[in-house]
Amino acid sequence: MHTLTSHLRLSSATLALSLAAMFFSDAATAQQTSENSSMGAPLETVVVTGTAFNTDAAPAKSSLDTMEPETIINRSYIENYVEPQSDYVTILSIVPSMTGGDPNGPGLSDGGAKNTLRGLGDGNFSMQYDDIPFGDTNGPTHHNISYFPATTIGSINVDRGPGNAGNLGANTYGGTVKLFSETLGDDPAAKGSMSYGSFSTFLVNANAQSGDVDALGTDAKALINVQHVESDGALTFQNLGFSNVLLKAQDTFAPNWTLTVFGDYSFLHEHLDDNNGLTPAQVAVFGKNFALQDTNPSLPTYNAYNYTAKATDFEYAKLDGQIADGLTVQNTAYTYAYWNHTFSPNSQLQSAAQIQTGTSADNGKVTLLNGASFPNDLLAYDKQNAYRVWGDVLRVAQDYDFDGVTGQVRAGIWFEGQATHRYKYYFDDNQCAADGAMPYIQDSVVQAAAVCGAKKGSSPNGALGYAKDDEYSDWTQYEPFLEVDIRPTDDLLITPGVKFVHWIHGVNAPVEQGNTCGIDLACAPYNSLGQNFQESFITRDTLPFVQVNYKLDTSWSVYGEYAQGIYVPDISAFEAGSAGSPTTSFPAPENTTNYQLGTVFYADKFTFDADIYYIGINNNYISEACPNDTNDTCFLNNGAATYEGIEGEGTYAFDNLLGMDVQGLSIFANGALMRSVAAGGLWEPNAPFWTTALGVLYQQNGWKFGLIDKLTGQQYSDSANLKFYELPAYGDLNATVGYTVGNLEFDVSADNLTNSRATTLITEGTAGVAQTSTATSTDQYFFQAPMSVMATIKVHT
């Protein structure tokens, strides 16, 4: 408590000094920004003209031309001031009203780290890469290191709002995180880095650009980026290995016509507690760093029993061209896939009594395998989540000038389809291990699946065996959109628009989730779960919006936005509720209405932006433990909800301090006050009351230095707002120091300098019930990762 109090006092003092420096700065000359291309894709950085402000001095900023609250993070911040193994969760934590962290260390687990935005959890805001929406198909959540590590991200634009009609995604009402690949340069370049640090983390990265290839007689250019990471992780025996290869090529093959092709491929293997979190008893006995162990194969925490392998790919081909004067077209065809194969005990949780006796929650469960009973064995499951998504986005834009009123008309359509196969089969962990299957897991998931598959037993369902669920799902959706930029004067831009959402979601499940057998393999209904059904969830909605941006002068703008949004519920919200009884009544989709007002100001030494927002939601879905199976997550309709708040961010760039030349020195601060409540006034789960970030950056004469602090306010981890689940505020203080000499750069970076081990999340064992007895509680606790340090050597051409 003393450490946290001191940390908060220090951060408050630093914030006060930062704000004082910003607000007492001199106003400066005019400037203008340009961050949108003709097709609406943000560029890598904000281009500022008319002022001396260095945009790289601001790690997070907005644009004068924005139509809604936004934060732009440039490549300079990503390369210089975050740990090299980081992922987008770590990078995004600097954004106002956003949170994010990883209990296994920055960028060192997949699924354990999530962002929230304005109190809305991952899945309630959209994510894009190079303008292509992506996410899981059972619900639009994301896997932070499966797709795009920090080295594959050229810049980020966080739109804190629905955006215009051409902003695409299944859940844009909560905002859109737009990741962009590295820009292709005209000149050849190569760079490489090697990092080593805490938790035996090792990273190697190589990046090369061809520049213009004159031999082809066109403006062809290409990029390759390769990365590999190995780490033991901050949590015990939660180690991982991750490899990523990115290829990007572009060719202007004819005047005003450019083709871009892109491919990203990743493979991840890790030992991981699939259920995550620790009971209070496990924390008391083993400590906050405990996850798995490698000495006792009779327990579900044995690391060989907990293994995950994941593979992803993401490809697109984008054609940009000009058909006639002022008429442009862009078409992007894309596909991406995710494959997750996990072997895990059914539960890794232990009470105090079970720890004392060396047993676990699954001991004593009867398992039936090929007619043999093993009452003391560990119940486990073989889980797969595999999907392929494909789609196409067509955009057409036409400039116009009508009697002095200028602007642009934009129209297009987004089409997407997908196919998913998810299953979870039970098997006996001990018997698989006895047959030698477990060692194979580390080398060949396919071989392990074949060996352990024989241990699933037999039933009248034949190959289905003891299935908890076996489900095929798909969707076909399309969204046409239309929007018009109207510029009555040079200073005023009005953009109304509309899009139409048509979504068909189908399920074909030989065995559906939510059956009544629980986890007991002796349960008779498992022998008669061979039902098949096909149901479709269809939604159609027309969503209008209007945005306004007005330049008070060339250095100051104000904006406003009204927009409606929609969110199709996750597949779990309308799956079968019990064995043999498919869902016949589907839940209504979420509907939202957003109102936002804001302002942006730039000067020679200073940039500042602020906004207020209101989001009204009907049919608000939240994630909680299922009433009949706490090992599963259910999506429950929490009724109406309101999200509202105030946000702001600013940076001051020095050139002189106390008579000393300090060019390259800047301070920044941002913050948000938020209110996220359900209709009855109860606070929404995992929605902080406030956030703030502040820091000092310096980059000059070969040296660089950064000290950045992010504070997350108090929050509840439950929807009933029980005092037991109220989490206090916590901070994350990070530092970077580096020096460049010639083509070599030497960096040292540190995360969580105060070694805060604050509780960041509690997952309820039973929804709505505070389990205050630490001896028997099945609640799961998550903590900040301990302090970590990474040393890096970089070489540049």
Secondary structure, DSSP 8 states (H G I E B T S, - for coil): -HHHHHHHHHHHHHHHHHHHHHHTS------EEEEE-TTS-EEEEEEEESS---GGG-SSB--TT-SS-EEEE-HHHHHHHS-TT-BHHHHHTTSTTEEEE-TTSTT--SSS-EEEETTEETTSSEEEETTEE---SSSS---TTTS-BGGG-SEEEEE-S---TT---TTGGG-EEEEE-----SS-EEEEEEEEEGGGEEEEEEEEE----GGGTS--EEEEEEEEEEE--SSTT--EEEEEEEEEEEEEEETTEEEEEEEEEEEEEE---TT--B-HHHHHHH-TT-S-BSS-TTSTTBGGG-EEEEEEEEEEEEEEEEEETTEEEEEEEEEEEEEEEEEEES-----HHHHHHT--TTTT---EETTEE-TTS-EEEEEEEEEEEEEEEEEEEEEEEETTEEEEEEEEEEEEEEEEEEEEEEEEHHHHHHTTHHHHHTT-HHHHHHHHHGGG---TTGGG-SEEEEEEEEEEEEEEEEEEEEEEETTEEEEEEEEEEEEEEEEEEEE-TT-TTTT-TT-GGGGG-----EEEEEEEEEEEEEEEEEEEETTEEEEEEEEEEEE---GGGGS-SBTTB---S----EEEEEEEEEEEEE-SSEEEEEEEEEEEEES-EEEEEETTEEEEEEEEE---EEEEEEEEEEEEE-SEETTEE-TTEEEEEEEEEEEEEETTS-B-TT--SEEEEEEEEEEETTEEEEEEEEEE--EESSTT--GGGEE--EEEEEEEEEEEETTEEEEEEEE-TT----EEEEE-SSTT-----TTT---EEEE----EEEEEEEEE-
